[in-house]
Amino acid sequence: MRAYVPGYQLRTPTSLADTLSMLASEPGVWKPFAGGTDLMVLLEAGKLTHRNYINIWRLDELRGINADSDHITLGALTTYTDIQANPILQNEFPMLCQAASETGGLAIQNRGTLGGNIVNASPAADSPPALLAYDAEVELVSTQGSRWLPYHGFHTGYKQMLIRPDELLTRIRLPRNTTGATHYYRKVGTRKAQAISKVCFAAVGRTNNGHIEDARVVVGSVAPIVVRCLQTESSLRGQKPGAATAQSAQTSLLREISPIDDIRSTANYRLQVTLNLLGDFITTLNS
Ligand SMILES: Cc1cc2nc3c(=O)[nH]c(=O)nc-3n(C[C@H](O)[C@H](O)[C@H](O)COP(=O)(O)OP(=O)(O)OC[C@H]3O[C@@H](n4cnc5c(N)ncnc54)[C@H](O)[C@@H]3O)c2cc1C
């Protein structure tokens, strides 16, 4: 069933200030419309219940990838194509580039945005595991000012998050602390392209003198939100990468995820694949 298009409103402000004023003047009435790759699917299916949108696609303030010595900062409208083309992201944040290259097909990669992927808040989305593993922060801006929040904790439940109706997600920043780290990202889907993840696994780790100094482990599609597995991470710290460590980490992981059966996969498959990937990550730390 298709939507009745004249029943919708789309306004196109020409500046960030005008956009924020619209959001502030009638909070909850207007919602951002970025690349539209999630919203258009709902529109076409006649399932887009919200009616009033602000087209933010032309806001230059939300574009660009900038680096200083501590961070790399991406505008919310950064597309998957932009991500893949950036040399700093390729060198220091390869999991984000890999996630971008495995998101949809070329048309989606040219139009879909990182900000849209975050706020759409699908637990099966492919960038959030990489962003969480890299300790990303997100900037929320309103007419009241700007605030930076850790991305970990931003999603509080299925499609629930810490953004107010008068706020826009404007930037995402990543600390440049990945030198010497092992990066491990696996998207498991039905096909190599145009597939929604059954499991999406991202982990970063560092060893020192044969022991795991630090590890971050994140899994998508196994709970109502993408999960950073803090207990599993602490079970790894100080251990030697090997079979015994893998086994105790897998026991921790079982307590931290709660996969379900759905149209794409079974809980059992998701669980087994996640455990296997964790074991493989730990083996990779050894090499
Ligand atoms: C064929 C197809 C394949 C796909 N494949 C994948 C895939 O493999 N992996 C994956 O993760 N996703 C996939 N997607 C989903 C989608 O492309 C991504 O989630 C994309 O990043 C959404 O970005 P967008 O700019 O198009 O968001 P939009 O559709 O414009 O918006 C999505 C939501 O975010 C809100 N929003 C957007 N920008 C902001 C902002 N700056 N501040 C506040 N709120 C905002 C909107 O109000 C809306 O609620 C696919 C979609 C399609 C149609």
The ligand as an SDF file (V2000), in Angstrom:
LIG
                    3D

 53 58  0  0  0  0  0  0  0  0999 V2000
   17.8440   -1.0460    0.0940 C   0  0  0  0  0  0  0  0  0  0  0  0
   18.3530   -0.6060    1.4490 C   0  0  0  0  0  0  0  0  0  0  0  0
   19.4430   -1.2450    1.9910 C   0  0  0  0  0  0  0  0  0  0  0  0
   19.9140   -0.8680    3.2490 C   0  0  0  0  0  0  0  0  0  0  0  0
   20.9840   -1.5290    3.7660 N   0  0  0  0  0  0  0  0  0  0  0  0
   21.4440   -1.2070    4.9980 C   0  0  0  0  0  0  0  0  0  0  0  0
   22.5400   -1.9290    5.5580 C   0  0  0  0  0  0  0  0  0  0  0  0
   23.0970   -2.8450    4.9440 O   0  0  0  0  0  0  0  0  0  0  0  0
   22.9660   -1.5630    6.8120 N   0  0  0  0  0  0  0  0  0  0  0  0
   22.3730   -0.5520    7.5160 C   0  0  0  0  0  0  0  0  0  0  0  0
   22.7950   -0.2510    8.6400 O   0  0  0  0  0  0  0  0  0  0  0  0
   21.3280    0.1540    6.9880 N   0  0  0  0  0  0  0  0  0  0  0  0
   20.8580   -0.1530    5.7600 C   0  0  0  0  0  0  0  0  0  0  0  0
   19.7880    0.5370    5.2360 N   0  0  0  0  0  0  0  0  0  0  0  0
   19.1520    1.5770    6.0470 C   0  0  0  0  0  0  0  0  0  0  0  0
   19.5600    3.0450    5.7260 C   0  0  0  0  0  0  0  0  0  0  0  0
   20.1120    3.1840    4.4530 O   0  0  0  0  0  0  0  0  0  0  0  0
   20.5270    3.6010    6.7780 C   0  0  0  0  0  0  0  0  0  0  0  0
   19.9770    3.4870    8.0740 O   0  0  0  0  0  0  0  0  0  0  0  0
   20.9010    5.0700    6.4850 C   0  0  0  0  0  0  0  0  0  0  0  0
   22.1020    5.3740    7.1230 O   0  0  0  0  0  0  0  0  0  0  0  0
   19.8400    6.0640    6.9280 C   0  0  0  0  0  0  0  0  0  0  0  0
   20.3070    7.3750    6.6520 O   0  0  0  0  0  0  0  0  0  0  0  0
   19.3850    8.4500    5.9370 P   0  0  0  0  0  0  0  0  0  0  0  0
   20.1690    9.7120    5.8760 O   0  0  0  0  0  0  0  0  0  0  0  0
   18.8750    7.9350    4.6510 O   0  0  0  0  0  0  0  0  0  0  0  0
   18.1960    8.5540    7.0310 O   0  0  0  0  0  0  0  0  0  0  0  0
   16.7160    9.0820    6.8250 P   0  0  0  0  0  0  0  0  0  0  0  0
   15.8860    8.0260    6.1650 O   0  0  0  0  0  0  0  0  0  0  0  0
   16.6750   10.4310    6.2260 O   0  0  0  0  0  0  0  0  0  0  0  0
   16.2900    9.2140    8.3750 O   0  0  0  0  0  0  0  0  0  0  0  0
   16.2650    8.1000    9.2400 C   0  0  0  0  0  0  0  0  0  0  0  0
   15.8230    8.5670   10.6280 C   0  0  0  0  0  0  0  0  0  0  0  0
   16.8200    9.3800   11.2280 O   0  0  0  0  0  0  0  0  0  0  0  0
   16.3240   10.6800   11.5240 C   0  0  0  0  0  0  0  0  0  0  0  0
   17.4410   11.5840   11.2410 N   0  0  0  0  0  0  0  0  0  0  0  0
   18.1940   11.5810   10.1170 C   0  0  0  0  0  0  0  0  0  0  0  0
   19.2090   12.4440   10.2530 N   0  0  0  0  0  0  0  0  0  0  0  0
   19.0780   13.0180   11.4770 C   0  0  0  0  0  0  0  0  0  0  0  0
   19.8400   13.9920   12.1950 C   0  0  0  0  0  0  0  0  0  0  0  0
   20.9490   14.5480   11.6870 N   0  0  0  0  0  0  0  0  0  0  0  0
   19.4090   14.3530   13.4350 N   0  0  0  0  0  0  0  0  0  0  0  0
   18.3080   13.7900   13.9660 C   0  0  0  0  0  0  0  0  0  0  0  0
   17.5550   12.8700   13.3500 N   0  0  0  0  0  0  0  0  0  0  0  0
   17.9410   12.4720   12.1070 C   0  0  0  0  0  0  0  0  0  0  0  0
   15.0970   10.8640   10.6580 C   0  0  0  0  0  0  0  0  0  0  0  0
   14.1640   11.7590   11.2400 O   0  0  0  0  0  0  0  0  0  0  0  0
   14.5660    9.4340   10.6110 C   0  0  0  0  0  0  0  0  0  0  0  0
   13.8490    9.1580   11.7960 O   0  0  0  0  0  0  0  0  0  0  0  0
   19.2870    0.1820    3.9670 C   0  0  0  0  0  0  0  0  0  0  0  0
   18.1770    0.8370    3.3940 C   0  0  0  0  0  0  0  0  0  0  0  0
   17.7120    0.4450    2.1580 C   0  0  0  0  0  0  0  0  0  0  0  0
   16.5290    1.1650    1.5700 C   0  0  0  0  0  0  0  0  0  0  0  0
  1  2  1  0
  2  3  1  0
  2 52  2  0
  3  4  2  0
  4  5  1  0
  4 50  1  0
  5  6  2  0
  6  7  1  0
  6 13  1  0
  7  8  2  0
  7  9  1  0
  9 10  1  0
 10 11  2  0
 10 12  1  0
 12 13  2  0
 13 14  1  0
 14 15  1  0
 14 50  1  0
 15 16  1  0
 16 17  1  0
 16 18  1  0
 18 19  1  0
 18 20  1  0
 20 21  1  0
 20 22  1  0
 22 23  1  0
 23 24  1  0
 24 25  2  0
 24 26  1  0
 24 27  1  0
 27 28  1  0
 28 29  2  0
 28 30  1  0
 28 31  1  0
 31 32  1  0
 32 33  1  0
 33 34  1  0
 33 48  1  0
 34 35  1  0
 35 36  1  0
 35 46  1  0
 36 37  1  0
 36 45  1  0
 37 38  2  0
 38 39  1  0
 39 40  1  0
 39 45  2  0
 40 41  1  0
 40 42  2  0
 42 43  1  0
 43 44  2  0
 44 45  1  0
 46 47  1  0
 46 48  1  0
 48 49  1  0
 50 51  2  0
 51 52  1  0
 52 53  1  0
M  END
$$$$
